[in-house]
């Protein structure tokens, strides 16, 4: 029993001693905090010292300590902490008439006012944040709507070429050509034509570059297109169109089908093959003008000492001539002055004559000639310049859009740009 009492006495003594030591240490820090405020008005340093003191104090029992805490945190604008110590002050303060009590009461009111303002501001910021988040979610939703709409107005092709003066252009997809207008409307899908040209208001699309067997033509002047007649429709022995020259502004197209003693001259405006209906009169005029010496009922012309098979009229008085049993043009007769352009030394093919010029080809070289066969300046494509206001925009490889008047367009559907779209709904 005596041992138990001795043990309890020792524990009690130790706890009282430990408590006394903590209280003394806490008072040291509290005093230092007061000194810092008095000497340098450094409330930040005072707060550091005050908080160190609080670690050695379980409960605030002195009003002056609670008063100090309230003042420090008020000056540091930490009003939640300040009001906690202010309330603690009124719990332990007994003298309600002291100057310290009156000052603390005034401080409490100030803390409460500041805290209310702070809480109101925090609530305002919270509401503003929620509003902004809601707006951002709305914007994200609108962006998704716009992107989906924009995707529908996109064109999935590999490339789009320049629009011509009639607002049509070629496009390429997986090595095939198609036709599109400046409203992003696909006129002809890119399915089978591997070669194409857009010239003088006409678009030609061939199933292959050399010796094509199928040609589609599109007249951009009136928006009408069709397939050229089969080569065999023009000549029963022909299986391909041979060399195809450029279409001209007058709508004339010249091709040189195989196994034929005559080029195919086609009127793209009238959609028909063009042949000279009064050949005998043509022959008579040529003979009268001493361009040829003779002609016969087999449509053969004698020039100098050689007989040639008449091969039709390319326009401008230019006539292709063939030798017997040879499907290759031997020469071109320029009837205006009798000039002979031999394929062996001059040109392999000559295209339709229009506006004083004809396309002339030797191997892979293209020249332009007049009625006499003399080289002249290159013909200008008057339908080459696009004057519309559509722009082709490449979004990424294989994806394009067309902007017309600054608006994405595809046929009758339009979509404003994203910033304007978002403004419209805000």
C-alpha positions in Angstrom: 0.0 0.0 0.0 2.9 2.3 0.9 4.6 1.5 -2.4 1.4 2.4 -4.4 1.0 5.7 -2.6 4.7 6.5 -3.3 4.2 5.7 -7.0 1.1 7.9 -7.3 2.9 10.7 -5.5 5.9 10.5 -7.9 3.7 10.4 -11.0 1.7 13.4 -9.8 4.8 15.3 -9.0 6.3 14.5 -12.4 3.1 15.6 -14.3 2.8 18.8 -12.3 6.5 19.5 -13.0 6.1 18.7 -16.7 2.9 20.8 -16.9 4.7 23.7 -15.2 7.6 23.4 -17.6 5.3 23.5 -20.7 3.5 26.5 -19.3 6.7 28.3 -18.7 8.0 27.5 -22.2 4.7 28.7 -23.7 4.9 31.9 -21.7 8.4 32.5 -23.1 7.1 32.3 -26.7 4.0 34.4 -25.8 6.3 37.1 -24.3 8.5 37.0 -27.4 5.5 37.5 -29.6 4.4 40.5 -27.6 8.0 41.9 -27.8 8.1 41.5 -31.6 4.9 43.4 -32.0 5.9 46.1 -29.7 9.4 46.6 -31.2 8.9 45.9 -34.9 5.2 45.4 -35.5 6.0 42.2 -37.3 2.8 40.2 -37.0 4.1 37.4 -39.2 7.0 36.7 -36.9 4.7 37.1 -33.9 2.4 34.5 -35.4 5.3 32.1 -35.7 6.3 32.6 -32.1 2.6 32.5 -30.9 2.0 29.1 -32.7 5.2 27.7 -31.1 3.8 28.7 -27.7 0.5 27.1 -28.5 2.2 23.7 -28.9 3.2 23.8 -25.3 -0.3 24.9 -24.1 -3.2 22.5 -24.0 -5.8 25.1 -23.2 -5.7 28.9 -23.2 -6.5 30.0 -19.6 -5.3 33.6 -19.7 -7.5 36.3 -21.4 -4.3 38.1 -22.5 -3.1 35.1 -24.6 -6.5 34.8 -26.3 -6.4 38.6 -26.9 -2.9 38.4 -28.4 -4.0 35.5 -30.8 -7.0 37.4 -31.9 -5.0 40.6 -32.7 -2.2 38.7 -34.5 -4.5 36.8 -36.8 -6.7 39.9 -37.4 -3.7 41.8 -38.7 -2.7 38.9 -40.9 -6.3 38.8 -42.3 -6.8 35.2 -41.0 -10.2 36.0 -39.7 -11.3 32.4 -39.0 -8.4 32.0 -36.6 -8.8 35.5 -35.2 -12.5 34.9 -34.3 -11.6 31.6 -32.7 -9.3 33.3 -30.2 -11.6 36.2 -29.8 -14.4 33.9 -28.7 -12.0 32.1 -26.4 -11.3 35.4 -24.8 -14.9 36.1 -23.9 -15.2 32.6 -22.4 -12.3 33.1 -19.9 -12.4 36.9 -19.4 -14.1 37.8 -16.0 -13.7 41.6 -15.9 -16.1 43.0 -18.4 -15.3 46.6 -17.5 -11.5 46.4 -18.3 -10.0 48.3 -21.2 -8.8 45.0 -22.6 -12.3 43.6 -22.6 -13.8 46.7 -24.3 -11.0 46.7 -26.9 -11.5 43.0 -27.6 -15.2 43.5 -28.0 -14.5 46.2 -30.6 -12.0 43.9 -32.2 -14.5 41.0 -32.3 -17.0 43.2 -34.2 -14.3 44.2 -36.7 -13.3 40.6 -37.1 -16.9 39.5 -37.6 -17.4 42.3 -40.2 -14.2 41.3 -42.1 -15.1 37.6 -41.8 -18.6 38.2 -43.2 -17.1 40.1 -46.1 -14.5 37.4 -46.7 -17.2 34.7 -46.6 -19.3 36.7 -49.0 -16.4 37.1 -51.3 -15.6 33.4 -51.1 -19.2 32.6 -51.9 -19.2 35.0 -54.8 -16.0 33.5 -56.2 -17.4 30.0 -55.7 -20.6 31.0 -57.6 -18.4 32.6 -60.3 -16.3 29.5 -60.5 -19.4 27.3 -60.8 -20.8 29.7 -63.5 -17.5 29.6 -65.4 -17.4 25.8 -65.1 -20.9 25.7 -66.4 -20.1 28.0 -69.2 -17.0 26.0 -70.1 -19.1 22.8 -70.1 -21.5 24.6 -72.4 -18.7 25.8 -74.6 -17.3 22.3 -74.7 -20.7 21.0 -75.7 -21.0 23.7 -78.4 -17.6 22.8 -79.7 -18.6 19.2 -80.0 -21.7 20.2 -81.9 -19.7 22.5 -84.2 -17.0 19.8 -84.8 -19.6 17.2 -85.7 -21.3 19.7 -88.0 -18.0 20.7 -89.5 -17.1 17.1 -90.1 -20.3 16.6 -92.1 -19.3 19.5 -94.3 -15.8 18.2 -94.9 -14.6 16.6 -98.1 -12.7 13.4 -97.9 -10.3 13.6 -100.9 -6.6 13.6 -101.5 -6.3 16.9 -103.3 -8.5 19.7 -104.9 -7.1 21.6 -107.9 -7.8 25.2 -108.8 -11.3 26.3 -109.7 -11.7 27.5 -113.3 -13.6 30.7 -114.3 -16.9 28.8 -114.2 -16.4 27.7 -110.6 -15.5 24.0 -111.2 -12.4 22.1 -110.3 -10.9 18.7 -110.5 -10.2 16.7 -107.4 -8.2 13.5 -106.8 -9.0 10.6 -104.6 -7.0 7.4 -104.4 -5.5 8.1 -107.8 -8.8 8.8 -109.5 -10.3 12.1 -110.7 -13.6 13.7 -110.0 -15.3 17.1 -110.5 -16.4 19.5 -107.7 -17.8 23.0 -107.7 -17.0 25.9 -105.4 -19.9 25.1 -103.2 -18.2 21.8 -102.3 -20.8 19.8 -104.3 -19.4 16.7 -105.9 -20.5 16.7 -109.6 -18.7 13.5 -110.6 -17.3 11.0 -108.1 -13.7 9.9 -108.4 -14.3 6.3 -109.4 -12.7 5.3 -112.7 -10.9 8.2 -114.4 -7.1 8.2 -113.9 -6.2 11.2 -116.0 -7.9 14.6 -116.4 -7.5 18.1 -117.7 -9.5 21.3 -117.0 -9.0 23.7 -120.0 -10.9 26.4 -121.8 -14.1 25.8 -119.9 -14.2 22.0 -120.5 -13.1 19.2 -118.3 -11.9 15.9 -119.9 -11.5 12.8 -117.7 -9.9 9.7 -119.2 -9.7 6.2 -117.9 -6.0 6.2 -118.6 -3.4 8.8 -119.7 -2.4 7.2 -123.0 -4.7 5.6 -125.5 -7.8 5.9 -123.3 -10.8 3.8 -124.1 -13.3 5.9 -122.1 -13.6 9.7 -121.9 -16.0 11.7 -119.9 -16.4 15.4 -120.8 -18.0 18.1 -118.7 -19.0 21.5 -120.2 -18.5 23.9 -117.3 -20.1 26.7 -119.3 -23.5 25.0 -119.0 -22.9 22.4 -116.3 -23.7 19.5 -118.6 -21.5 16.4 -119.2 -21.5 13.1 -121.0 -19.3 10.3 -122.2 -17.7 10.6 -125.6 -19.0 8.1 -128.2 -17.0 4.9 -128.1 -14.0 4.9 -130.5 -15.7 2.1 -132.4 -18.8 4.3 -132.9 -16.6 6.7 -134.8 -14.6 4.0 -136.6 -15.4 0.3 -136.4 -11.8 -0.6 -136.3 -10.8 1.8 -133.5 -10.4 0.4 -130.0 -9.1 3.6 -128.3 -9.0 7.3 -128.7 -5.2 7.4 -129.3 -3.8 10.8 -128.6 -6.3 13.4 -127.3 -5.6 17.1 -127.7 -6.8 19.9 -125.6 -10.4 21.1 -125.9 -10.7 24.6 -127.2 -12.9 27.5 -126.2 -15.2 26.9 -129.3 -16.0 23.5 -127.9 -14.0 21.6 -130.5 -11.9 18.5 -129.4 -9.6 16.5 -131.6 -8.5 12.9 -130.9 -6.6 10.5 -133.0 -8.2 7.0 -132.6 -6.1 4.0 -133.6 -6.8 2.1 -136.9 -8.4 5.2 -138.4 -7.5 7.3 -141.4 -9.2 10.3 -139.9 -9.0 12.1 -136.5 -12.2 12.4 -134.5 -13.3 16.0 -134.3 -16.0 16.4 -131.6 -18.2 19.4 -130.8 -18.5 19.4 -127.0 -21.3 22.1 -127.2 -23.4 20.2 -129.7 -22.5 16.8 -128.4 -21.8 15.4 -131.8 -19.0 14.3 -134.1 -18.1 17.0 -136.7 -17.4 15.9 -140.3 -17.0 18.0 -143.5 -20.3 17.7 -145.4 -19.2 19.3 -148.6 -15.8 17.7 -149.2 -16.0 17.9 -153.0 -16.4 21.7 -152.8 -13.4 21.8 -150.4 -11.4 19.9 -152.9 -12.4 22.1 -155.7 -11.4 25.2 -153.8 -8.0 23.7 -152.9 -7.4 22.8 -156.5 -8.6 26.2 -157.7 -6.1 27.9 -155.3 -3.3 25.6 -156.5 -2.9 24.0 -153.1 -3.5 20.5 -154.5 -3.0 19.2 -158.1 -5.8 16.6 -158.2 -8.5 14.9 -156.2 -10.6 11.8 -156.9 -13.8 10.1 -155.8 -12.0 8.1 -153.1 -11.3 11.4 -151.2 -7.6 11.3 -152.2 -5.6 14.5 -152.9 -2.5 14.8 -155.0 0.1 17.2 -153.7 3.2 17.5 -155.7 3.8 13.9 -156.8 2.2 12.1 -153.8 -1.4 11.0 -153.3 -2.8 11.4 -149.8 -6.0 10.2 -148.1 -8.0 13.2 -146.9 -8.4 13.1 -143.1 -11.0 15.7 -142.4 -10.7 19.3 -141.2 -9.2 20.5 -137.9 -10.4 24.1 -138.4 -8.5 27.0 -139.8 -7.9 25.3 -143.1 -5.7 22.6 -141.6 -6.2 19.1 -143.0 -4.5 15.9 -141.8 -3.3 13.7 -144.6 -2.6 9.9 -144.6 -0.6 7.6 -146.9 -2.3 4.4 -148.2 -2.5 1.6 -145.6 -0.8 3.8 -142.9 -3.0 4.9 -140.0 -0.5 7.4 -138.8 -0.9 10.9 -140.1 1.9 11.6 -142.6 1.4 15.4 -142.9 -0.8 18.3 -142.2 -1.8 20.6 -145.0 -2.1 24.3 -144.2 -4.4 25.4 -147.0 -4.0 29.1 -146.4 -0.6 29.0 -148.2 0.0 25.3 -149.0 2.5 24.6 -146.2 3.0 20.9 -145.5 3.8 20.0 -141.9 5.2 16.5 -142.0 5.0 14.3 -138.9 8.5 13.0 -139.5 10.0 16.4 -139.0 7.3 18.8 -137.7 4.4 17.6 -135.5 2.8 14.3 -134.7 -0.6 15.7 -133.8 -2.4 19.0 -134.2 -5.5 20.0 -132.2 -8.6 22.0 -133.1 -8.0 25.5 -134.5 -9.6 28.4 -132.5 -8.9 32.1 -132.1 -6.0 32.0 -134.6 -4.1 29.1 -132.8 -3.9 25.3 -132.8 -2.1 23.1 -130.4 0.8 21.2 -132.0 2.5 18.2 -130.4 5.9 16.6 -131.2 6.8 13.8 -128.9 6.1 15.3 -125.4 6.6 18.9 -126.5 3.6 21.1 -127.0 3.7 24.2 -129.3 1.1 26.5 -130.7 0.9 27.4 -134.4 -1.1 29.7 -136.7 -2.9 28.7 -139.9 0.4 28.6 -141.8 2.0 26.2 -139.3 4.4 28.8 -137.9 5.0 28.8 -134.2 3.4 31.5 -132.2 2.9 32.4 -128.5 1.0 30.0 -126.3 -2.7 30.1 -126.2 -4.2 31.6 -123.0 -6.9 29.8 -121.2 -9.5 32.5 -120.7 -11.4 30.3 -118.3 -8.5 29.5 -116.1 -8.9 32.5 -113.7 -11.3 31.9 -110.8 -13.1 35.1 -109.8 -15.3 33.6 -107.1 -14.8 34.0 -103.3 -14.5 30.3 -102.3 -11.3 29.1 -100.7 -10.1 25.5 -100.4 -8.9 24.8 -96.8 -6.8 21.7 -96.1 -7.6 20.5 -92.5 -5.3 17.5 -92.6 -4.2 14.9 -95.1 -7.2 13.7 -97.0 -9.6 16.2 -95.4 -10.7 19.5 -97.0 -13.3 22.2 -96.6 -14.5 25.0 -98.8 -15.1 28.5 -97.3 -17.4 30.8 -99.2 -17.7 34.3 -97.9 -15.9 33.1 -94.8 -18.5 30.4 -94.1 -18.0 26.7 -94.4 -20.2 25.4 -97.3 -21.3 22.1 -98.7 -24.2 22.4 -101.2 -27.0 24.2 -99.4 -25.6 23.6 -95.9 -23.4 26.2 -94.3 -21.6 26.6 -91.0 -20.0 29.7 -89.6 -16.5 29.5 -88.1 -16.1 28.3 -84.5 -15.6 31.7 -82.8 -18.7 33.1 -84.4 -20.6 29.9 -83.7 -19.8 30.2 -80.0 -20.6 33.9 -79.9 -24.0 33.1 -81.4 -25.0 31.0 -78.4 -23.4 33.1 -75.7 
